[in-house]
Amino acid sequence: MSKENTEMLAALGALHDDIASKIPQIDARLQAILPSLSGAMGRKVFVDAATGDDVDGLGTEESPVRSLDGAAKFMIPGGDYYVSLKTDLVVDSYVAVPAASLTLASSEIGVKRRLSWAPEIDAIDTRAPAITSTGRNCTILCRDLRLATTQVSAHVTPRGMFYGRTNLFVDLFNCEMEVPAGANHAFLSGNALYAFWLNAVTVPAEMAGLWVDGYAAGTDPATVGRLLAANTTL
């Protein structure tokens, strides 16, 4: 047997041993994930920006993930998911969730977690961080949260906290909007049919002009409904 063949067989043997040593870990992770794949294809995923782990986290309360990107890994297209925020969270990427229904809520009753958006993904990226969907229809419910808009660079477009790349409906319940000085980051943007509903939401006057990207006039809370009816064919 040639030296090359001997070395190749030795390398294959080492690879086999390495894979075999990881099988118990793979089995354990599969056993943890499989329950979320049954029934109505829905589950609760816990996110903790301080102690969560997007690589090894299982999405449970005891083993949370760190970000919404990490939570999206547990989602199946068309499923219904509940993301429970154990800490305040910053959206710093373009998060595309496959869910048909997604609830974002505080994990603690009576405590409104802060969900804020970074100004941009990086210095040269032309997109602002946003939450969007991969499916044709998606409903996102934000409950018991403080949602903070931000100021993005002039070259960044579109400028939406939520991006309607497909039919998107965003429902805010018992939330507060925060608008720092100089904020120009809109609540909604996109090129598809989208809408939103406000229920028991605290809205500062500075939010006027920031509801839908590109439509500045008449966007105070009292006239948002008419704006949507006029400009998104709802």
VMD Tcl script that draws the C-alpha trace (Angstrom):
set ca {
  {0.00 0.00 0.00}
  {1.34 3.39 -0.95}
  {2.14 6.07 1.59}
  {-0.63 8.29 0.17}
  {-3.26 5.57 0.63}
  {-2.07 4.89 4.16}
  {-2.36 8.56 5.06}
  {-5.81 8.82 3.46}
  {-7.09 5.79 5.41}
  {-5.67 7.23 8.61}
  {-7.42 10.56 7.95}
  {-10.73 8.78 7.24}
  {-10.38 6.82 10.45}
  {-9.80 10.01 12.44}
  {-12.82 11.65 10.81}
  {-14.98 8.63 11.64}
  {-13.87 8.73 15.28}
  {-14.56 12.48 15.48}
  {-18.09 12.09 14.09}
  {-18.79 9.10 16.33}
  {-17.78 11.09 19.41}
  {-20.34 13.81 18.55}
  {-23.32 11.50 17.94}
  {-24.47 11.60 21.60}
  {-24.47 15.43 21.50}
  {-26.45 15.42 18.24}
  {-28.98 12.96 19.68}
  {-29.42 15.11 22.78}
  {-30.08 18.25 20.73}
  {-32.54 16.42 18.49}
  {-34.47 15.17 21.51}
  {-34.69 18.74 22.79}
  {-35.85 20.17 19.46}
  {-38.25 17.46 18.26}
  {-41.16 18.47 20.56}
  {-41.29 21.86 18.81}
  {-41.84 20.15 15.46}
  {-45.05 18.39 16.42}
  {-48.67 19.44 16.70}
  {-49.47 22.86 15.26}
  {-45.83 23.64 14.41}
  {-45.63 26.23 17.14}
  {-43.74 26.79 20.35}
  {-42.44 29.39 22.76}
  {-38.84 30.50 22.29}
  {-37.01 32.39 25.03}
  {-34.50 35.13 24.20}
  {-31.97 36.53 26.66}
  {-29.53 39.10 25.28}
  {-27.30 38.78 28.34}
  {-26.93 35.01 28.86}
  {-28.46 33.47 25.72}
  {-26.51 31.43 23.17}
  {-27.47 31.34 19.49}
  {-25.21 28.34 18.84}
  {-25.96 25.95 21.71}
  {-29.12 27.50 23.18}
  {-32.24 25.34 22.94}
  {-34.70 28.22 23.10}
  {-36.08 27.10 26.45}
  {-36.34 29.25 29.56}
  {-33.35 27.43 31.04}
  {-31.36 27.52 27.77}
  {-32.39 30.69 25.87}
  {-31.02 32.03 22.62}
  {-29.39 35.46 22.39}
  {-31.19 37.12 19.46}
  {-34.20 37.03 17.16}
  {-31.96 35.42 14.55}
  {-31.34 32.62 17.03}
  {-35.06 32.28 17.71}
  {-35.85 32.12 13.97}
  {-33.76 28.95 13.68}
  {-36.44 27.09 15.66}
  {-39.26 28.20 13.38}
  {-40.89 26.22 10.58}
  {-42.63 27.98 7.66}
  {-46.31 28.45 8.40}
  {-46.03 27.87 12.14}
  {-47.21 29.98 15.07}
  {-44.51 31.12 17.47}
  {-44.24 33.07 20.71}
  {-40.91 34.78 21.43}
  {-40.54 35.63 25.09}
  {-38.00 38.40 25.85}
  {-36.24 37.87 29.17}
  {-34.20 41.07 28.70}
  {-34.22 44.23 26.62}
  {-33.17 43.45 23.06}
  {-31.54 45.30 20.16}
  {-32.39 44.28 16.59}
  {-29.04 44.63 14.81}
  {-29.62 42.53 11.69}
  {-32.16 41.88 8.96}
  {-34.31 39.21 10.65}
  {-36.53 37.15 8.34}
  {-38.91 34.88 10.25}
  {-40.69 32.00 8.49}
  {-43.65 32.04 10.87}
  {-47.23 32.71 9.80}
  {-47.89 34.17 13.23}
  {-45.26 35.62 15.56}
  {-45.80 37.10 19.01}
  {-43.05 39.20 20.60}
  {-43.68 39.80 24.30}
  {-42.04 40.39 27.66}
  {-41.43 37.27 29.70}
  {-42.41 39.03 32.91}
  {-45.93 40.23 33.64}
  {-46.04 43.97 34.34}
  {-42.56 44.62 32.89}
  {-42.26 46.12 29.42}
  {-39.06 44.98 27.76}
  {-37.38 47.46 25.41}
  {-37.13 46.35 21.79}
  {-34.89 48.78 19.91}
  {-33.23 48.89 16.52}
  {-29.56 49.57 15.75}
  {-28.96 52.48 13.32}
  {-27.66 50.20 10.54}
  {-26.24 46.74 10.02}
  {-22.77 48.12 9.31}
  {-21.14 51.27 7.98}
  {-21.52 50.34 4.32}
  {-24.76 48.34 4.34}
  {-27.65 50.09 2.62}
  {-30.29 48.33 4.74}
  {-31.45 49.23 8.20}
  {-32.01 46.37 10.66}
  {-35.61 45.17 10.36}
  {-37.99 42.35 11.20}
  {-39.71 40.80 8.20}
  {-41.20 37.48 7.10}
  {-40.27 34.86 4.54}
  {-43.82 33.67 3.85}
  {-46.60 35.24 1.81}
  {-48.70 36.22 4.83}
  {-47.50 36.99 8.33}
  {-49.02 38.53 11.45}
  {-46.69 39.95 14.09}
  {-48.09 40.83 17.52}
  {-46.01 42.98 19.85}
  {-47.33 42.84 23.41}
  {-46.17 44.60 26.57}
  {-43.10 46.14 24.94}
  {-41.37 49.48 24.54}
  {-40.45 49.89 20.88}
  {-37.73 52.43 20.20}
  {-37.10 53.91 16.78}
  {-33.67 55.33 15.95}
  {-31.71 57.55 13.57}
  {-30.29 55.86 10.48}
  {-27.73 57.18 8.01}
  {-28.85 59.07 4.93}
  {-27.76 56.27 2.57}
  {-29.80 53.59 4.35}
  {-33.05 52.53 2.66}
  {-35.63 51.25 3.28}
  {-36.05 52.64 6.75}
  {-38.53 50.46 8.57}
  {-38.52 48.70 11.94}
  {-40.81 46.16 10.26}
  {-40.42 45.48 6.55}
  {-43.35 44.30 4.40}
  {-41.68 42.22 1.71}
  {-44.89 40.14 1.63}
  {-48.35 40.68 3.10}
  {-47.54 41.81 6.64}
  {-49.83 42.77 9.51}
  {-48.35 44.23 12.71}
  {-50.47 44.48 15.85}
  {-49.32 46.53 18.86}
  {-51.00 45.80 22.19}
  {-50.17 47.58 25.45}
  {-46.94 48.97 24.01}
  {-45.08 52.27 24.19}
  {-43.33 53.98 21.29}
  {-40.05 55.76 22.00}
  {-38.79 58.40 19.59}
  {-35.34 59.81 20.44}
  {-34.36 63.24 19.15}
  {-33.46 63.16 15.47}
  {-35.10 59.78 14.85}
  {-35.88 59.10 11.17}
  {-36.48 55.34 11.32}
  {-40.06 54.58 10.25}
  {-42.27 51.95 11.83}
  {-43.20 50.23 8.55}
  {-41.61 50.09 5.12}
  {-41.69 47.77 2.13}
  {-43.14 47.18 -1.30}
  {-46.00 44.84 -0.45}
  {-49.37 45.04 1.26}
  {-48.95 45.84 4.94}
  {-51.02 47.24 7.78}
  {-50.90 47.74 11.51}
  {-53.29 48.03 14.42}
  {-52.80 50.01 17.64}
  {-54.49 48.86 20.84}
  {-53.69 50.56 24.16}
  {-50.48 52.06 22.74}
  {-48.72 55.13 24.14}
  {-47.57 57.28 21.21}
  {-45.56 60.52 21.55}
  {-46.27 63.41 19.19}
  {-42.80 62.93 17.65}
  {-44.05 59.71 16.07}
  {-45.94 61.76 13.49}
  {-44.33 61.21 10.11}
  {-42.61 58.00 11.20}
  {-45.38 55.44 10.82}
  {-44.87 54.55 7.16}
  {-41.59 55.16 5.33}
  {-42.03 57.80 2.64}
  {-45.34 59.23 3.89}
  {-44.75 62.12 6.23}
  {-47.96 64.12 6.13}
  {-50.88 63.44 8.46}
  {-49.36 60.51 10.28}
  {-50.36 61.33 13.81}
  {-52.18 58.46 15.64}
  {-55.61 59.91 14.81}
  {-55.08 59.82 11.04}
  {-52.90 56.74 10.55}
  {-55.90 54.68 9.44}
  {-56.71 57.10 6.62}
  {-53.07 57.17 5.57}
  {-52.98 53.41 5.21}
  {-56.27 53.35 3.34}
  {-54.99 55.98 0.91}
  {-51.52 54.64 0.26}
  {-51.52 50.84 0.61}
  {-54.87 50.03 -1.07}
  {-56.26 48.49 2.12}
}
mol new
graphics top color blue
foreach p $ca { graphics top sphere $p radius 0.5 }
foreach p [lrange $ca 0 end-1] q [lrange $ca 1 end] { graphics top cylinder $p $q radius 0.2 }
display resetview
